[in-house]
Amino acid sequence: MWSVVQLTTESESKLREKLMKMYAKKCQHFP
């Protein structure tokens, strides 16, 4: 059970990191 929760949190943080990178690129292109 804990491993599943840990895995979900890990993937969620990775997804959030990817979104933040995309957002940063958008900000650079459109100041």
N, CA, C, O and CB atoms as a CASP TS submission, in Angstrom:
PFRMAT TS
TARGET T0000
AUTHOR 0000-0000-0000
METHOD Language model
MODEL 1
PARENT N/A
ATOM      1  N   MET     1       0.843  -1.203   0.000  1.00  0.00           N
ATOM      2  CA  MET     1       0.000   0.000   0.000  1.00  0.00           C
ATOM      3  C   MET     1       0.875   1.248   0.000  1.00  0.00           C
ATOM      4  O   MET     1       0.673   2.161  -0.800  1.00  0.00           O
ATOM      5  CB  MET     1      -0.952   0.008   1.227  1.00  0.00           C
ATOM      6  N   TRP     2       1.850   1.275   0.908  1.00  0.00           N
ATOM      7  CA  TRP     2       2.712   2.453   1.004  1.00  0.00           C
ATOM      8  C   TRP     2       3.525   2.649  -0.280  1.00  0.00           C
ATOM      9  O   TRP     2       3.727   3.774  -0.737  1.00  0.00           O
ATOM     10  CB  TRP     2       3.655   2.327   2.213  1.00  0.00           C
ATOM     11  N   SER     3       3.990   1.525  -0.853  1.00  0.00           N
ATOM     12  CA  SER     3       4.795   1.608  -2.076  1.00  0.00           C
ATOM     13  C   SER     3       3.991   2.242  -3.211  1.00  0.00           C
ATOM     14  O   SER     3       4.529   3.004  -4.014  1.00  0.00           O
ATOM     15  CB  SER     3       5.291   0.207  -2.493  1.00  0.00           C
ATOM     16  N   VAL     4       2.700   1.919  -3.268  1.00  0.00           N
ATOM     17  CA  VAL     4       1.834   2.479  -4.310  1.00  0.00           C
ATOM     18  C   VAL     4       1.681   3.985  -4.107  1.00  0.00           C
ATOM     19  O   VAL     4       1.749   4.758  -5.063  1.00  0.00           O
ATOM     20  CB  VAL     4       0.443   1.788  -4.301  1.00  0.00           C
ATOM     21  N   VAL     5       1.477   4.392  -2.864  1.00  0.00           N
ATOM     22  CA  VAL     5       1.326   5.818  -2.547  1.00  0.00           C
ATOM     23  C   VAL     5       2.624   6.550  -2.864  1.00  0.00           C
ATOM     24  O   VAL     5       2.611   7.645  -3.425  1.00  0.00           O
ATOM     25  CB  VAL     5       0.937   6.021  -1.054  1.00  0.00           C
ATOM     26  N   GLN     6       3.743   5.933  -2.499  1.00  0.00           N
ATOM     27  CA  GLN     6       5.049   6.539  -2.744  1.00  0.00           C
ATOM     28  C   GLN     6       5.282   6.706  -4.246  1.00  0.00           C
ATOM     29  O   GLN     6       5.784   7.737  -4.694  1.00  0.00           O
ATOM     30  CB  GLN     6       6.173   5.683  -2.115  1.00  0.00           C
ATOM     31  N   LEU     7       4.911   5.684  -5.016  1.00  0.00           N
ATOM     32  CA  LEU     7       5.083   5.710  -6.467  1.00  0.00           C
ATOM     33  C   LEU     7       4.234   6.822  -7.077  1.00  0.00           C
ATOM     34  O   LEU     7       4.692   7.548  -7.959  1.00  0.00           O
ATOM     35  CB  LEU     7       4.708   4.344  -7.086  1.00  0.00           C
ATOM     36  N   THR     8       2.995   6.953  -6.603  1.00  0.00           N
ATOM     37  CA  THR     8       2.094   7.987  -7.113  1.00  0.00           C
ATOM     38  C   THR     8       2.657   9.373  -6.824  1.00  0.00           C
ATOM     39  O   THR     8       2.626  10.256  -7.681  1.00  0.00           O
ATOM     40  CB  THR     8       0.691   7.841  -6.492  1.00  0.00           C
ATOM     41  N   THR     9       3.175   9.558  -5.605  1.00  0.00           N
ATOM     42  CA  THR     9       3.740  10.851  -5.219  1.00  0.00           C
ATOM     43  C   THR     9       4.967  11.159  -6.079  1.00  0.00           C
ATOM     44  O   THR     9       5.183  12.302  -6.481  1.00  0.00           O
ATOM     45  CB  THR     9       4.114  10.860  -3.712  1.00  0.00           C
ATOM     46  N   GLU    10       5.764  10.129  -6.355  1.00  0.00           N
ATOM     47  CA  GLU    10       6.976  10.311  -7.155  1.00  0.00           C
ATOM     48  C   GLU    10       6.620  10.741  -8.572  1.00  0.00           C
ATOM     49  O   GLU    10       7.207  11.681  -9.107  1.00  0.00           O
ATOM     50  CB  GLU    10       7.807   9.016  -7.185  1.00  0.00           C
ATOM     51  N   SER    11       5.654  10.049  -9.182  1.00  0.00           N
ATOM     52  CA  SER    11       5.236  10.374 -10.552  1.00  0.00           C
ATOM     53  C   SER    11       4.590  11.753 -10.587  1.00  0.00           C
ATOM     54  O   SER    11       4.742  12.491 -11.561  1.00  0.00           O
ATOM     55  CB  SER    11       4.254   9.305 -11.099  1.00  0.00           C
ATOM     56  N   GLU    12       3.867  12.099  -9.522  1.00  0.00           N
ATOM     57  CA  GLU    12       3.194  13.394  -9.455  1.00  0.00           C
ATOM     58  C   GLU    12       4.227  14.520  -9.413  1.00  0.00           C
ATOM     59  O   GLU    12       4.069  15.546 -10.074  1.00  0.00           O
ATOM     60  CB  GLU    12       2.265  13.465  -8.219  1.00  0.00           C
ATOM     61  N   SER    13       5.286  14.314  -8.627  1.00  0.00           N
ATOM     62  CA  SER    13       6.331  15.330  -8.527  1.00  0.00           C
ATOM     63  C   SER    13       7.063  15.477  -9.857  1.00  0.00           C
ATOM     64  O   SER    13       7.425  16.586 -10.251  1.00  0.00           O
ATOM     65  CB  SER    13       7.325  14.975  -7.407  1.00  0.00           C
ATOM     66  N   LYS    14       7.280  14.364 -10.547  1.00  0.00           N
ATOM     67  CA  LYS    14       7.940  14.403 -11.858  1.00  0.00           C
ATOM     68  C   LYS    14       7.073  15.147 -12.861  1.00  0.00           C
ATOM     69  O   LYS    14       7.569  15.957 -13.645  1.00  0.00           O
ATOM     70  CB  LYS    14       8.237  12.975 -12.365  1.00  0.00           C
ATOM     71  N   LEU    15       5.768  14.864 -12.831  1.00  0.00           N
ATOM     72  CA  LEU    15       4.833  15.519 -13.740  1.00  0.00           C
ATOM     73  C   LEU    15       4.811  17.024 -13.465  1.00  0.00           C
ATOM     74  O   LEU    15       4.807  17.837 -14.390  1.00  0.00           O
ATOM     75  CB  LEU    15       3.412  14.917 -13.592  1.00  0.00           C
ATOM     76  N   ARG    16       4.798  17.378 -12.174  1.00  0.00           N
ATOM     77  CA  ARG    16       4.782  18.788 -11.784  1.00  0.00           C
ATOM     78  C   ARG    16       6.068  19.474 -12.246  1.00  0.00           C
ATOM     79  O   ARG    16       6.046  20.624 -12.683  1.00  0.00           O
ATOM     80  CB  ARG    16       4.612  18.931 -10.250  1.00  0.00           C
ATOM     81  N   GLU    17       7.199  18.748 -12.144  1.00  0.00           N
ATOM     82  CA  GLU    17       8.485  19.303 -12.570  1.00  0.00           C
ATOM     83  C   GLU    17       8.464  19.574 -14.073  1.00  0.00           C
ATOM     84  O   GLU    17       8.961  20.602 -14.533  1.00  0.00           O
ATOM     85  CB  GLU    17       9.646  18.340 -12.209  1.00  0.00           C
ATOM     86  N   LYS    18       7.889  18.649 -14.828  1.00  0.00           N
ATOM     87  CA  LYS    18       7.793  18.794 -16.287  1.00  0.00           C
ATOM     88  C   LYS    18       6.922  19.995 -16.637  1.00  0.00           C
ATOM     89  O   LYS    18       7.251  20.771 -17.534  1.00  0.00           O
ATOM     90  CB  LYS    18       7.218  17.507 -16.933  1.00  0.00           C
ATOM     91  N   LEU    19       5.802  20.140 -15.916  1.00  0.00           N
ATOM     92  CA  LEU    19       4.896  21.262 -16.155  1.00  0.00           C
ATOM     93  C   LEU    19       5.595  22.582 -15.852  1.00  0.00           C
ATOM     94  O   LEU    19       5.435  23.555 -16.589  1.00  0.00           O
ATOM     95  CB  LEU    19       3.621  21.123 -15.300  1.00  0.00           C
ATOM     96  N   MET    20       6.366  22.618 -14.775  1.00  0.00           N
ATOM     97  CA  MET    20       7.080  23.838 -14.386  1.00  0.00           C
ATOM     98  C   MET    20       8.105  24.210 -15.455  1.00  0.00           C
ATOM     99  O   MET    20       8.291  25.388 -15.760  1.00  0.00           O
ATOM    100  CB  MET    20       7.775  23.653 -13.013  1.00  0.00           C
ATOM    101  N   LYS    21       8.773  23.199 -16.023  1.00  0.00           N
ATOM    102  CA  LYS    21       9.759  23.453 -17.078  1.00  0.00           C
ATOM    103  C   LYS    21       9.074  24.022 -18.313  1.00  0.00           C
ATOM    104  O   LYS    21       9.575  24.963 -18.929  1.00  0.00           O
ATOM    105  CB  LYS    21      10.522  22.159 -17.437  1.00  0.00           C
ATOM    106  N   MET    22       7.925  23.448 -18.676  1.00  0.00           N
ATOM    107  CA  MET    22       7.163  23.938 -19.832  1.00  0.00           C
ATOM    108  C   MET    22       6.700  25.372 -19.586  1.00  0.00           C
ATOM    109  O   MET    22       6.754  26.214 -20.483  1.00  0.00           O
ATOM    110  CB  MET    22       5.944  23.020 -20.116  1.00  0.00           C
ATOM    111  N   TYR    23       6.248  25.637 -18.370  1.00  0.00           N
ATOM    112  CA  TYR    23       5.770  26.971 -18.013  1.00  0.00           C
ATOM    113  C   TYR    23       6.919  27.975 -18.088  1.00  0.00           C
ATOM    114  O   TYR    23       6.738  29.107 -18.536  1.00  0.00           O
ATOM    115  CB  TYR    23       5.143  26.967 -16.597  1.00  0.00           C
ATOM    116  N   ALA    24       8.102  27.548 -17.643  1.00  0.00           N
ATOM    117  CA  ALA    24       9.278  28.421 -17.675  1.00  0.00           C
ATOM    118  C   ALA    24       9.634  28.761 -19.121  1.00  0.00           C
ATOM    119  O   ALA    24       9.982  29.902 -19.424  1.00  0.00           O
ATOM    120  CB  ALA    24      10.483  27.750 -16.963  1.00  0.00           C
ATOM    121  N   LYS    25       9.547  27.777 -20.007  1.00  0.00           N
ATOM    122  CA  LYS    25       9.840  28.005 -21.428  1.00  0.00           C
ATOM    123  C   LYS    25       8.837  28.992 -22.014  1.00  0.00           C
ATOM    124  O   LYS    25       9.218  29.887 -22.769  1.00  0.00           O
ATOM    125  CB  LYS    25       9.809  26.670 -22.219  1.00  0.00           C
ATOM    126  N   LYS    26       7.563  28.836 -21.675  1.00  0.00           N
ATOM    127  CA  LYS    26       6.521  29.741 -22.173  1.00  0.00           C
ATOM    128  C   LYS    26       6.802  31.164 -21.701  1.00  0.00           C
ATOM    129  O   LYS    26       6.647  32.118 -22.463  1.00  0.00           O
ATOM    130  CB  LYS    26       5.116  29.280 -21.700  1.00  0.00           C
ATOM    131  N   CYS    27       7.211  31.302 -20.454  1.00  0.00           N
ATOM    132  CA  CYS    27       7.500  32.628 -19.894  1.00  0.00           C
ATOM    133  C   CYS    27       8.677  33.260 -20.634  1.00  0.00           C
ATOM    134  O   CYS    27       8.691  34.469 -20.867  1.00  0.00           O
ATOM    135  CB  CYS    27       7.806  32.531 -18.374  1.00  0.00           C
ATOM    136  N   GLN    28       9.660  32.443 -21.001  1.00  0.00           N
ATOM    137  CA  GLN    28      10.827  32.960 -21.717  1.00  0.00           C
ATOM    138  C   GLN    28      10.427  33.433 -23.111  1.00  0.00           C
ATOM    139  O   GLN    28      10.908  34.460 -23.590  1.00  0.00           O
ATOM    140  CB  GLN    28      11.929  31.883 -21.811  1.00  0.00           C
ATOM    141  N   HIS    29       9.540  32.671 -23.760  1.00  0.00           N
ATOM    142  CA  HIS    29       9.105  33.028 -25.115  1.00  0.00           C
ATOM    143  C   HIS    29       8.171  34.229 -25.099  1.00  0.00           C
ATOM    144  O   HIS    29       8.221  35.079 -25.987  1.00  0.00           O
ATOM    145  CB  HIS    29       8.412  31.840 -25.783  1.00  0.00           C
ATOM    146  N   PHE    30       7.310  34.293 -24.073  1.00  0.00           N
ATOM    147  CA  PHE    30       6.352  35.400 -23.975  1.00  0.00           C
ATOM    148  C   PHE    30       6.504  36.127 -22.643  1.00  0.00           C
ATOM    149  O   PHE    30       5.812  35.800 -21.678  1.00  0.00           O
ATOM    150  CB  PHE    30       4.908  34.883 -24.137  1.00  0.00           C
ATOM    151  N   PRO    31       7.400  37.107 -22.579  1.00  0.00           N
ATOM    152  CA  PRO    31       7.638  37.830 -21.330  1.00  0.00           C
ATOM    153  C   PRO    31       6.447  38.714 -20.943  1.00  0.00           C
ATOM    154  O   PRO    31       6.488  39.389 -19.915  1.00  0.00           O
ATOM    155  CB  PRO    31       8.896  38.683 -21.454  1.00  0.00           C
TER
END
